[in-house]
Amino acid sequence: MGLKYQHIDVVLRNLLVEDAQRLWKARGVQRPNVSQLSITTGINRKDVTQRLLRLSEALPRTEWSASAKTFTLWLQMAARDPSLRRLANSAGAIGPTFEAVASQASRGDVHHRAVLEELVRLGMVTESADFVELSVQAYVPAHDLQGMLAFLGDNTRDHLQAAVSNTLGERAPMLERAVFVGGMSEEDCTRLEELARLRWDSLHRELFDQMTTALDAAPQPGTRRIRIGIYAYHENELEPDGAPSAEKPARSNGT
């Protein structure tokens, strides 16, 4: 995609400064000065100063998206009642409407029309004169590179945070498990991935229901966040010369 070393260097320096800030704050220094950050990162003071002025979120945080919240709530409703995959888009209609779902999901902070336009732009819903209908089975902004990168960043960040926390052993182990086997056919890999998708759909609905219930029942917002995910990946294990690599036995790992 045209990424050069200079681009990676900029990103890594920014990450070092951000991590140094977190490190000093963990030690009780709420506003570390330039000298402290420079010593910690090995980046000169002038460079640190410039980066502090420019540091910002490069991508949107996916959990803050009103469209993601609305889509997830709508998908949960449709899982319980398939007829709800199609909703009226006007406030005066009889029965559930998209406006009501968007208002509930965003807690009224974002106008339902803006949410609908974003979901249509992402290719996740279709809109007619009186109705809107789900087009996909999961919130994956495949038509929006920035949105996909945001999901990649958020999901990968928390996956690695759990792995690092478990590796360092500084607190109670977090869920982080995987099962692996080599020597499989493409058909078997596809079948196993589909099995994981089906099981995740059920677990996803259960988790979302419990999260929503907990939030609604809480007298005031808490201070912690949680992300629970699943992944599958398979590829050809051929060696560079085209010969098959040694088969690997099945194994599982994680905490």
Protein Blocks (a to p, Z undefined) as FASTA:
>chain_A
ZZafklmmmmmmmmmmmmmmmmmmmnopabacfklmmmmnopafklmmmmmmmgccfbdc
fklpmklmmmmmmmmmmmmmmmlmpccfbfkbgcjdfklmmmmmnnomacfklmmmmmmm
nopaccdfkbccdfbfbdcdfklmklmmmmmmmmmmmmmmmmmmmmnopaccdddddddd
ehiafklmmmmmmmmmmmmmmmmmmmmmmmmmmmmmpmbdcfbdcddddddddddfbdfk
opacdddddddedZZ
